[in-house]
C-alpha cells in the first residue's frame, strides 16, 4: 500500500484558491443561472 501526504478535505470558505479553479466555477454558475432553456451538462 502506497502512502501519500495529500489530504482530501474541502477548502474553508475564504481560503485562497491554490488550483486556480474559482474563475471556472464562477463562469459555470453564471452560465447555468442565465441559460434560457433546459440544459444537460456532463462534468
PQR file of N, CA, C, O and H, with PARSE charges and radii, in Angstrom:
ATOM      1  N   UNK A   1       0.847  -1.178   0.000 -0.4000 1.5000
ATOM      2  CA  UNK A   1       0.000   0.000   0.000 -0.0000 2.0000
ATOM      3  C   UNK A   1       0.893   1.242   0.000  0.5500 1.7000
ATOM      4  O   UNK A   1       1.769   1.389   0.853 -0.5500 1.4000
ATOM      5  N   UNK A   2       0.662   2.126  -0.962 -0.4000 1.5000
ATOM      6  CA  UNK A   2       1.452   3.358  -1.006 -0.0000 2.0000
ATOM      7  C   UNK A   2       0.802   4.416  -0.117  0.5500 1.7000
ATOM      8  O   UNK A   2      -0.406   4.393   0.120 -0.5500 1.4000
ATOM      9  H   UNK A   2      -0.049   2.007  -1.655  0.4000 1.0000
ATOM     10  N   UNK A   3       1.600   5.312   0.352 -0.4000 1.5000
ATOM     11  CA  UNK A   3       1.111   6.387   1.218 -0.0000 2.0000
ATOM     12  C   UNK A   3       1.318   7.721   0.533  0.5500 1.7000
ATOM     13  O   UNK A   3       2.212   7.880  -0.299 -0.5500 1.4000
ATOM     14  H   UNK A   3       2.581   5.331   0.159  0.4000 1.0000
ATOM     15  N   UNK A   4       0.493   8.659   0.888 -0.4000 1.5000
ATOM     16  CA  UNK A   4       0.580   9.986   0.309 -0.0000 2.0000
ATOM     17  C   UNK A   4       0.395  11.010   1.411  0.5500 1.7000
ATOM     18  O   UNK A   4      -0.249  10.737   2.424 -0.5500 1.4000
ATOM     19  H   UNK A   4      -0.233   8.530   1.563  0.4000 1.0000
ATOM     20  N   UNK A   5       0.955  12.176   1.212 -0.4000 1.5000
ATOM     21  CA  UNK A   5       0.771  13.248   2.194 -0.0000 2.0000
ATOM     22  C   UNK A   5      -0.348  14.198   1.780  0.5500 1.7000
ATOM     23  O   UNK A   5      -0.498  15.268   2.370 -0.5500 1.4000
ATOM     24  H   UNK A   5       1.479  12.398   0.390  0.4000 1.0000
ATOM     25  N   UNK A   6      -1.141  13.817   0.766 -0.4000 1.5000
ATOM     26  CA  UNK A   6      -2.283  14.619   0.348 -0.0000 2.0000
ATOM     27  C   UNK A   6      -3.487  14.309   1.228  0.5500 1.7000
ATOM     28  O   UNK A   6      -3.766  13.146   1.520 -0.5500 1.4000
ATOM     29  H   UNK A   6      -1.019  12.948   0.286  0.4000 1.0000
ATOM     30  N   UNK A   7      -4.182  15.328   1.639 -0.4000 1.5000
ATOM     31  CA  UNK A   7      -5.360  15.174   2.485 -0.0000 2.0000
ATOM     32  C   UNK A   7      -6.567  15.669   1.700  0.5500 1.7000
ATOM     33  O   UNK A   7      -6.576  16.801   1.216 -0.5500 1.4000
ATOM     34  H   UNK A   7      -3.955  16.272   1.402  0.4000 1.0000
ATOM     35  N   UNK A   8      -7.570  14.833   1.576 -0.4000 1.5000
ATOM     36  CA  UNK A   8      -8.758  15.175   0.791 -0.0000 2.0000
ATOM     37  C   UNK A   8      -9.803  15.812   1.699  0.5500 1.7000
ATOM     38  O   UNK A   8     -10.694  15.134   2.211 -0.5500 1.4000
ATOM     39  H   UNK A   8      -7.562  13.913   1.969  0.4000 1.0000
ATOM     40  N   UNK A   9      -9.682  17.118   1.890 -0.4000 1.5000
ATOM     41  CA  UNK A   9     -10.655  17.872   2.675 -0.0000 2.0000
ATOM     42  C   UNK A   9     -11.036  19.120   1.885  0.5500 1.7000
ATOM     43  O   UNK A   9     -10.192  19.697   1.200 -0.5500 1.4000
ATOM     44  H   UNK A   9      -8.958  17.669   1.474  0.4000 1.0000
ATOM     45  N   UNK A  10     -12.294  19.545   1.972 -0.4000 1.5000
ATOM     46  CA  UNK A  10     -12.694  20.762   1.268 -0.0000 2.0000
ATOM     47  C   UNK A  10     -11.963  21.978   1.829  0.5500 1.7000
ATOM     48  O   UNK A  10     -11.635  22.022   3.015 -0.5500 1.4000
ATOM     49  H   UNK A  10     -12.980  19.076   2.530  0.4000 1.0000
ATOM     50  N   UNK A  11     -11.714  22.952   0.977 -0.4000 1.5000
ATOM     51  CA  UNK A  11     -11.068  24.161   1.490 -0.0000 2.0000
ATOM     52  C   UNK A  11     -12.093  24.985   2.255  0.5500 1.7000
ATOM     53  O   UNK A  11     -13.286  24.941   1.952 -0.5500 1.4000
ATOM     54  H   UNK A  11     -11.981  22.916   0.013  0.4000 1.0000
ATOM     55  N   UNK A  12     -11.644  25.708   3.209 -0.4000 1.5000
ATOM     56  CA  UNK A  12     -12.523  26.531   4.031 -0.0000 2.0000
ATOM     57  C   UNK A  12     -12.985  27.753   3.248  0.5500 1.7000
ATOM     58  O   UNK A  12     -12.282  28.231   2.358 -0.5500 1.4000
ATOM     59  H   UNK A  12     -10.675  25.744   3.455  0.4000 1.0000
ATOM     60  N   UNK A  13     -14.153  28.247   3.580 -0.4000 1.5000
ATOM     61  CA  UNK A  13     -14.686  29.446   2.929 -0.0000 2.0000
ATOM     62  C   UNK A  13     -13.712  30.594   3.138  0.5500 1.7000
ATOM     63  O   UNK A  13     -13.269  30.847   4.258 -0.5500 1.4000
ATOM     64  H   UNK A  13     -14.724  27.859   4.303  0.4000 1.0000
ATOM     65  N   UNK A  14     -13.385  31.277   2.069 -0.4000 1.5000
ATOM     66  CA  UNK A  14     -12.461  32.402   2.155 -0.0000 2.0000
ATOM     67  C   UNK A  14     -11.004  32.023   2.004  0.5500 1.7000
ATOM     68  O   UNK A  14     -10.145  32.902   1.926 -0.5500 1.4000
ATOM     69  H   UNK A  14     -13.744  31.071   1.159  0.4000 1.0000
ATOM     70  N   UNK A  15     -10.701  30.716   1.960 -0.4000 1.5000
ATOM     71  CA  UNK A  15      -9.314  30.280   1.779 -0.0000 2.0000
ATOM     72  C   UNK A  15      -8.890  30.543   0.342  0.5500 1.7000
ATOM     73  O   UNK A  15      -9.727  30.604  -0.558 -0.5500 1.4000
ATOM     74  H   UNK A  15     -11.398  30.003   2.023  0.4000 1.0000
ATOM     75  N   UNK A  16      -7.589  30.699   0.130 -0.4000 1.5000
ATOM     76  CA  UNK A  16      -7.110  31.008  -1.218 -0.0000 2.0000
ATOM     77  C   UNK A  16      -7.321  29.831  -2.174  0.5500 1.7000
ATOM     78  O   UNK A  16      -7.341  28.670  -1.763 -0.5500 1.4000
ATOM     79  H   UNK A  16      -6.909  30.649   0.861  0.4000 1.0000
ATOM     80  N   UNK A  17      -7.476  30.156  -3.437 -0.4000 1.5000
ATOM     81  CA  UNK A  17      -7.714  29.174  -4.499 -0.0000 2.0000
ATOM     82  C   UNK A  17      -6.363  28.694  -5.029  0.5500 1.7000
ATOM     83  O   UNK A  17      -5.826  29.287  -5.964 -0.5500 1.4000
ATOM     84  H   UNK A  17      -7.460  31.099  -3.771  0.4000 1.0000
ATOM     85  N   UNK A  18      -5.819  27.655  -4.461 -0.4000 1.5000
ATOM     86  CA  UNK A  18      -4.486  27.188  -4.824 -0.0000 2.0000
ATOM     87  C   UNK A  18      -4.425  26.544  -6.210  0.5500 1.7000
ATOM     88  O   UNK A  18      -3.358  26.516  -6.823 -0.5500 1.4000
ATOM     89  H   UNK A  18      -6.255  27.173  -3.701  0.4000 1.0000
ATOM     90  N   UNK A  19      -5.536  26.033  -6.709 -0.4000 1.5000
ATOM     91  CA  UNK A  19      -5.539  25.370  -8.009 -0.0000 2.0000
ATOM     92  C   UNK A  19      -6.044  26.264  -9.141  0.5500 1.7000
ATOM     93  O   UNK A  19      -6.001  25.868 -10.306 -0.5500 1.4000
ATOM     94  H   UNK A  19      -6.403  26.056  -6.211  0.4000 1.0000
ATOM     95  N   UNK A  20      -6.511  27.444  -8.815 -0.4000 1.5000
ATOM     96  CA  UNK A  20      -6.962  28.383  -9.836 -0.0000 2.0000
ATOM     97  C   UNK A  20      -8.264  27.999 -10.514  0.5500 1.7000
ATOM     98  O   UNK A  20      -8.420  28.241 -11.711 -0.5500 1.4000
ATOM     99  H   UNK A  20      -6.545  27.766  -7.869  0.4000 1.0000
ATOM    100  N   UNK A  21      -9.197  27.413  -9.794 -0.4000 1.5000
ATOM    101  CA  UNK A  21     -10.450  26.983 -10.402 -0.0000 2.0000
ATOM    102  C   UNK A  21     -11.617  27.926 -10.128  0.5500 1.7000
ATOM    103  O   UNK A  21     -12.703  27.726 -10.672 -0.5500 1.4000
ATOM    104  H   UNK A  21      -9.071  27.217  -8.822  0.4000 1.0000
ATOM    105  N   UNK A  22     -11.422  28.931  -9.311 -0.4000 1.5000
ATOM    106  CA  UNK A  22     -12.519  29.846  -8.976 -0.0000 2.0000
ATOM    107  C   UNK A  22     -13.093  30.536 -10.200  0.5500 1.7000
ATOM    108  O   UNK A  22     -14.307  30.724 -10.282 -0.5500 1.4000
ATOM    109  H   UNK A  22     -10.540  29.093  -8.870  0.4000 1.0000
ATOM    110  N   UNK A  23     -12.256  30.918 -11.154 -0.4000 1.5000
ATOM    111  CA  UNK A  23     -12.767  31.609 -12.339 -0.0000 2.0000
ATOM    112  C   UNK A  23     -13.663  30.689 -13.162  0.5500 1.7000
ATOM    113  O   UNK A  23     -14.636  31.156 -13.753 -0.5500 1.4000
ATOM    114  H   UNK A  23     -11.270  30.766 -11.088  0.4000 1.0000
ATOM    115  N   UNK A  24     -13.359  29.397 -13.214 -0.4000 1.5000
ATOM    116  CA  UNK A  24     -14.200  28.448 -13.942 -0.0000 2.0000
ATOM    117  C   UNK A  24     -15.501  28.185 -13.197  0.5500 1.7000
ATOM    118  O   UNK A  24     -16.560  28.051 -13.810 -0.5500 1.4000
ATOM    119  H   UNK A  24     -12.568  29.017 -12.734  0.4000 1.0000
ATOM    120  N   UNK A  25     -15.417  28.112 -11.885 -0.4000 1.5000
ATOM    121  CA  UNK A  25     -16.609  27.918 -11.065 -0.0000 2.0000
ATOM    122  C   UNK A  25     -17.570  29.085 -11.239  0.5500 1.7000
ATOM    123  O   UNK A  25     -18.771  28.887 -11.424 -0.5500 1.4000
ATOM    124  H   UNK A  25     -14.557  28.221 -11.388  0.4000 1.0000
ATOM    125  N   UNK A  26     -17.044  30.286 -11.181 -0.4000 1.5000
ATOM    126  CA  UNK A  26     -17.863  31.484 -11.333 -0.0000 2.0000
ATOM    127  C   UNK A  26     -18.508  31.525 -12.719  0.5500 1.7000
ATOM    128  O   UNK A  26     -19.690  31.846 -12.840 -0.5500 1.4000
ATOM    129  H   UNK A  26     -16.068  30.447 -11.032  0.4000 1.0000
ATOM    130  N   UNK A  27     -17.749  31.206 -13.756 -0.4000 1.5000
ATOM    131  CA  UNK A  27     -18.287  31.213 -15.116 -0.0000 2.0000
ATOM    132  C   UNK A  27     -19.374  30.155 -15.281  0.5500 1.7000
ATOM    133  O   UNK A  27     -20.389  30.417 -15.927 -0.5500 1.4000
ATOM    134  H   UNK A  27     -16.789  30.945 -13.658  0.4000 1.0000
ATOM    135  N   UNK A  28     -19.183  28.975 -14.715 -0.4000 1.5000
ATOM    136  CA  UNK A  28     -20.177  27.909 -14.814 -0.0000 2.0000
ATOM    137  C   UNK A  28     -21.462  28.289 -14.084  0.5500 1.7000
ATOM    138  O   UNK A  28     -22.556  28.051 -14.594 -0.5500 1.4000
ATOM    139  H   UNK A  28     -18.359  28.762 -14.190  0.4000 1.0000
ATOM    140  N   UNK A  29     -21.341  28.868 -12.916 -0.4000 1.5000
ATOM    141  CA  UNK A  29     -22.519  29.326 -12.159 -0.0000 2.0000
ATOM    142  C   UNK A  29     -23.279  30.379 -12.961  0.5500 1.7000
ATOM    143  O   UNK A  29     -24.507  30.339 -13.034 -0.5500 1.4000
ATOM    144  H   UNK A  29     -20.452  29.062 -12.501  0.4000 1.0000
ATOM    145  N   UNK A  30     -22.547  31.325 -13.564 -0.4000 1.5000
ATOM    146  CA  UNK A  30     -23.198  32.377 -14.363 -0.0000 2.0000
ATOM    147  C   UNK A  30     -23.911  31.774 -15.574  0.5500 1.7000
ATOM    148  O   UNK A  30     -25.034  32.165 -15.894 -0.5500 1.4000
ATOM    149  H   UNK A  30     -21.550  31.357 -13.505  0.4000 1.0000
ATOM    150  N   UNK A  31     -23.262  30.826 -16.244 -0.4000 1.5000
ATOM    151  CA  UNK A  31     -23.868  30.192 -17.414 -0.0000 2.0000
ATOM    152  C   UNK A  31     -25.144  29.450 -17.039  0.5500 1.7000
ATOM    153  O   UNK A  31     -26.160  29.585 -17.722 -0.5500 1.4000
ATOM    154  H   UNK A  31     -22.350  30.509 -15.984  0.4000 1.0000
ATOM    155  N   UNK A  32     -25.105  28.669 -15.962 -0.4000 1.5000
ATOM    156  CA  UNK A  32     -26.270  27.889 -15.543 -0.0000 2.0000
ATOM    157  C   UNK A  32     -27.420  28.809 -15.125  0.5500 1.7000
ATOM    158  O   UNK A  32     -28.577  28.556 -15.461 -0.5500 1.4000
ATOM    159  H   UNK A  32     -24.280  28.559 -15.408  0.4000 1.0000
ATOM    160  N   UNK A  33     -27.098  29.860 -14.402 -0.4000 1.5000
ATOM    161  CA  UNK A  33     -28.164  30.736 -13.900 -0.0000 2.0000
ATOM    162  C   UNK A  33     -28.781  31.604 -14.990  0.5500 1.7000
ATOM    163  O   UNK A  33     -29.886  32.115 -14.808 -0.5500 1.4000
ATOM    164  H   UNK A  33     -26.158  30.064 -14.129  0.4000 1.0000
ATOM    165  N   UNK A  34     -28.096  31.782 -16.121 -0.4000 1.5000
ATOM    166  CA  UNK A  34     -28.644  32.619 -17.187 -0.0000 2.0000
ATOM    167  C   UNK A  34     -29.100  31.823 -18.409  0.5500 1.7000
ATOM    168  O   UNK A  34     -29.536  32.419 -19.394 -0.5500 1.4000
ATOM    169  H   UNK A  34     -27.199  31.367 -16.269  0.4000 1.0000
ATOM    170  N   UNK A  35     -29.010  30.505 -18.372 -0.4000 1.5000
ATOM    171  CA  UNK A  35     -29.437  29.687 -19.504 -0.0000 2.0000
ATOM    172  C   UNK A  35     -30.937  29.864 -19.711  0.5500 1.7000
ATOM    173  O   UNK A  35     -31.711  29.812 -18.755 -0.5500 1.4000
ATOM    174  H   UNK A  35     -28.655  30.021 -17.572  0.4000 1.0000
ATOM    175  N   UNK A  36     -31.340  30.071 -20.950 -0.4000 1.5000
ATOM    176  CA  UNK A  36     -32.747  30.352 -21.230 -0.0000 2.0000
ATOM    177  C   UNK A  36     -33.548  29.100 -21.559  0.5500 1.7000
ATOM    178  O   UNK A  36     -34.754  29.184 -21.793 -0.5500 1.4000
ATOM    179  H   UNK A  36     -30.711  30.113 -21.727  0.4000 1.0000
ATOM    180  N   UNK A  37     -32.906  27.955 -21.581 -0.4000 1.5000
ATOM    181  CA  UNK A  37     -33.612  26.709 -21.866 -0.0000 2.0000
ATOM    182  C   UNK A  37     -33.038  25.608 -20.976  0.5500 1.7000
ATOM    183  O   UNK A  37     -31.949  25.761 -20.423 -0.5500 1.4000
ATOM    184  H   UNK A  37     -31.927  27.887 -21.391  0.4000 1.0000
ATOM    185  N   UNK A  38     -33.755  24.517 -20.838 -0.4000 1.5000
ATOM    186  CA  UNK A  38     -33.205  23.394 -20.074 -0.0000 2.0000
ATOM    187  C   UNK A  38     -31.913  22.901 -20.738  0.5500 1.7000
ATOM    188  O   UNK A  38     -31.837  22.813 -21.964 -0.5500 1.4000
ATOM    189  H   UNK A  38     -34.639  24.393 -21.287  0.4000 1.0000
ATOM    190  N   UNK A  39     -30.918  22.586 -19.940 -0.4000 1.5000
ATOM    191  CA  UNK A  39     -29.642  22.114 -20.466 -0.0000 2.0000
ATOM    192  C   UNK A  39     -29.215  20.848 -19.740  0.5500 1.7000
ATOM    193  O   UNK A  39     -29.628  20.596 -18.607 -0.5500 1.4000
ATOM    194  H   UNK A  39     -30.980  22.658 -18.945  0.4000 1.0000
ATOM    195  N   UNK A  40     -28.402  20.073 -20.390 -0.4000 1.5000
ATOM    196  CA  UNK A  40     -27.777  18.912 -19.775 -0.0000 2.0000
ATOM    197  C   UNK A  40     -26.279  19.115 -19.829  0.5500 1.7000
ATOM    198  O   UNK A  40     -25.736  19.450 -20.882 -0.5500 1.4000
ATOM    199  H   UNK A  40     -28.067  20.277 -21.309  0.4000 1.0000
ATOM    200  N   UNK A  41     -25.607  18.920 -18.715 -0.4000 1.5000
ATOM    201  CA  UNK A  41     -24.159  19.107 -18.659 -0.0000 2.0000
ATOM    202  C   UNK A  41     -23.498  17.870 -18.094  0.5500 1.7000
ATOM    203  O   UNK A  41     -24.040  17.211 -17.207 -0.5500 1.4000
ATOM    204  H   UNK A  41     -26.048  18.648 -17.860  0.4000 1.0000
ATOM    205  N   UNK A  42     -22.346  17.568 -18.604 -0.4000 1.5000
ATOM    206  CA  UNK A  42     -21.537  16.469 -18.064 -0.0000 2.0000
ATOM    207  C   UNK A  42     -20.208  17.050 -17.614  0.5500 1.7000
ATOM    208  O   UNK A  42     -19.541  17.766 -18.360 -0.5500 1.4000
ATOM    209  H   UNK A  42     -21.906  18.104 -19.324  0.4000 1.0000
ATOM    210  N   UNK A  43     -19.846  16.740 -16.419 -0.4000 1.5000
ATOM    211  CA  UNK A  43     -18.582  17.245 -15.878 -0.0000 2.0000
ATOM    212  C   UNK A  43     -17.705  16.060 -15.515  0.5500 1.7000
ATOM    213  O   UNK A  43     -16.585  16.244 -15.039 -0.5500 1.4000
ATOM    214  H   UNK A  43     -20.388  16.158 -15.812  0.4000 1.0000
TER
END
